Amino acid sequence: MSIDYYQAKDHAPLPPKNADVLTTACDYCIVACGYKVYRWPVAAKDGGMKAADNAFGVDFPGNMLQEWVAPTQHNICTYKGKKHNIVVIPDKDTNFVNTNGDSSIRGGLLAQKSYSADTKTKDRLKTPLVRINGVLTPMSWDDAIEIAAEVGKHVLKKHGEAAYGIKTFSYQYIENTYAVTKYALRHINTPNFTFHDTPAYVTSTPGFRDSGFDNFGPSYDDWGSAETLMICGTDPYETKTVLFTQHIMPGIANGMKVICLNPRETAGIAYINKMGGLHIDINPGSDNLVLGAITRVIMQNGWEDSDWIKKWVNNKWESNSGCGQGTRNTPWQWRTTWGKFQTKGYEDYKKWNLKQAEYDPKSAAEKASIDVKKIYQAAEWLAKPVNGKRPKTSIGIEKGFYWSNNTGNTNAISSLATICGAGGRPGQVLGRFGGHQRGGQKGGGYPRNKSAQKVPGRRRQALDTDRWLYSGHTRFAHVIGTTWIQSMPGSQGLAAKFEELVVKNPHQVKSNNKAEIIATLKKRADSGGMVVINQDIYLRDPIGAKFADVVFPAATWGEVDFMRANGERRLRLYQAFSDAPGEAKPDWEIISLLARKMGFDGFDWKNSNEVAEEASRFSRKGRKAFHMVKVAAHIEGKTLHQKMREMGTDGIQGPTMYNYKTGMLYGSKRLHDTTVGEKQFTAMGLSNGPVKENRYGKKMTHFNSQTGKINLQKHPWSLFGDLWEWLSPKKDELWMSNGRVNEVWQSGFDDVERRDYISQRWPGNWVEIHPEDAKKRGIESADMVMMYSDRVPVFKDTILGVHAKDFQFSELMKNGHIKLDKASISAIAIVTPTTKEGVMYANFLDMKQPNNSLTIRVPDNVSGNYNYKMGVGKVKKIGESEFKKDFRAMSFAPRNIT
Amino acid sequence: MSELKTTDKDQSALAHAKCILNRRKFLMYSGGIAAAASTVSITLFDGTAQAEIRKANVQGYPRKLIAKLSELKDHQPVNFNYPDDGKNSQAMIVKMGNVQAGGGVGSQRDVVAFSYICTHQGGPLQSTYKHVADQRVMGQCPLHLSTYDLRRHGIIVSGQAYQSLPQLLLEVEGDDVYAVGIMGLLFGRQDNLIA
């Protein structure tokens, strides 16, 4: 393992008084802390130690919590062709999110993200590349675009829209995602489209959607103002760090009780436990059972929030209502065609829950391998009234939870939350605790009816792009800002398929003549092979480095003005402050060039603001509706981006409202806020309903369901249970789960390989193994181990479901749709009690040794999402890593030391 | 100096010096004539044909007597200030119970010294030294829970900080332990050495 060691510097320059100051937000996790960028020419004098001599107005040495520049927060970049000092530090003046200027390790290192020819960012993509004789060769924009467009057009004409596959980031700024989806969905109009983290265009949290909850309804304040907070499948200290330190920690200090449902105990959970929290350390995938049991205990004791349920839960008639059209055409209804989820209200749900043998606390505790007392304790904390007063309960979930049993878990938590009265009041909320920042803005509708895939029932299901590709139907793969292969389960099998369709196809470009290149690539597509085009900031291996025929260099954070919202829907402008490398262009511009060459109209934007302004009206229905900011901006004679710039790091929370009389803009603190009253409506100028372009949707004060009330849903274990039983470790296998660490969290695309400090902390793939499991296998910390399996289940076919059980795992298995792959990867062992006995926990996405190779490639049979956290494997020692003797990198100290 | 003269590659003090002094190659080259500078043995270009052990300057840093090896008790940090008595100079030296550490001195290479000031936002790490099995950490910081690995040059175990906890370079002369330099920038300073 070769590491470039981080060399600790003992100097960092202070920005001078006259440095340019720009605002931005962190590029990484969804919390999106506010940052300030200080910029001054290298030829100019640095700031001095006296307050009067530096841009911070602080005397140095400074005090705790004051502005300070760590050496890693300084960089030298090019701005307008001239070298400038760049300092990126958390904004001490921000009023929201990272109040008092807190920051994560990722955000703290943002300055190193910016392109500089002298740092490890020097391999940023700078010119378009076309693969000729196996080598990616620089080419002009015009020619590269023409090659991609000509082959794309040919594939569309000859093989149809579904042969043109598009896999794209969902989050990398509103301007880019709008352009990409306008191109993909409105113009190409392909069902072979999905985002970076899912095989098909489906919701991440089906249970939330079907019950009526938005993923990001809560305000960050809500997470600290509950009395009981339940956290499922994540440690927010790892994944929403500053939310934890700025909101949850103060809540705990005020007596908030916290329950964590998680097989692991990391730093945040350890802190919670130290402060008297309850840690339910379940086996992977057993969440549904434990939640069903907790809910049962609550109901048996009569601790449910009857007033809330009476007012806000759909009864039998409401569950079936739909204003004439019925709910038939909603995703909720088609999923419930089988009658598996829909209830007639609370009593019906209760009856169902009490009937399920698996929700008996003893049985659930056994399967989850936890102490049954924890189920009773959790029920008390969540719902038992104390002195006649109900606790204010909030619940947050994230991927460890909803990527384990996607539909079952999200249904179960929605029902539990509702029964506890969580969901629509300050400090009583339900939402997600992670994900990327919300930078998605749809520019077209998904053509579901073109999908070749159908579940039993009425509707077609969004196409599983992996299975479609696996079956050889994708002839043109357009990949934007994602690795595709490593990010999907069964990675090694998927890579082999790419190899077969792209590299092993006889039609390979051998000439630098444009016409010949186009002809060859067309032949490849026609012969059953696949052509790959790739937009990214770095050349990713293998999607770019091995497979792409054409590569377009993208400009990113800090190089172009972009807009995006965070996990409480707070919109900010991420300002440009340095030059993009070479000829790199923002993704919206690459799309615009390609679209025009394809002959599509409506892609003539001149700058980023124009894209945002066009996108605004399509945002109006969404949770981050920013249309009214544009309206206000235009009334004030400004552009949308100008108006956003004025709002700095405070930004504004979507959906936005505008009072035409007072000229005031209003954000929305939370969605589903059942406590919003006349006073707020009057302030917004909406007391008689929405005025002019304002739109005040149901989600503001009610829930996203057919009635505005919550659908209380069943969450049958049986839909998932057969897979779980089949998968459960046999003989010397262990559960194999995966996830991220704070140090590399939604930043893996540019930090882990390019920031020496992060490379030194995590120099290679790693896996946590419980001391008992390690001892049995003779494994010590810092040993190299191999994790392997000869039963990675892969659902390989695109099928039309006819009978109710067609997509059930055991049926797929019986009917030959599941293939068992072999896979093996290596990692550095960390022997630690932070992970549960019987459970290995590995890095979620190592580029060379993707742990997804061992996770199941069997999408959730209802939602179509992958359950990425589920896998099993064996582990054995293969040697020792250098870190056993060398102390300069890595750390084997457990993350739960408090 | 005896503790640092070993040529055993695996010995952490040497590895430590190598690591520390990488950042100061400039000083190493340019030094040698500076008056009153302390020296440590380091390997330059380790593993290459140019490998050599030589005395290097730890230029500008004071050489300060901070402890006597014989008086250090396992797991009981001793506090001192370094490199001056100004802001954010609080530091500690600790003998970590015979567990070898990067940059450790003493016969067991278990004596290390670190800044007490969290490099994230300057939180105080006093009283946060912990030993669990063979692991030695400082943290969680009371402000935002950063934790540092004292066996591995103060690298972050978990938390918010964007650089390691500054480790103090130590020299041993007989029973005396001297602080002679710092790896990394102390929180709140733009230079460790301020006039």
Interface residues (C-beta under 8 A of the other chain):
Chain A: Y5 Y6 Q7 A8 K9 D10 H11 A12 P13 L14 M49 F60 P61 G62 N63 M64 L65 Q66 W68 V69 A70 P71 T72 Q73 G101 D102 S103 S104 I105 G108 L109 Y237 E238 T241 T245 T266 A267 G268 Y271 V741 N742 E743 Y757 Q760 R761 K885 D886 F887 R888 A889 M890 S891 F892 A893 P894 R895 I897 T898
Chain B: D10 S12 A15 H16 C19 I20 N22 R23 G86 K87 N88 Q100 A101 G102 G103 T119 H120 Q121 G122 G123 P124 K130 V132 Q135 R136 V137 G139 Q140 L143 H144 L145 T147 D149 R151 R152 H153 I155 I156 V157 S158 G159 Q160 A161 Y162 Q163 S164 P166 I182 M183 G184 L185 L186 F187 G188 R189 Q190 D191 N192 I194
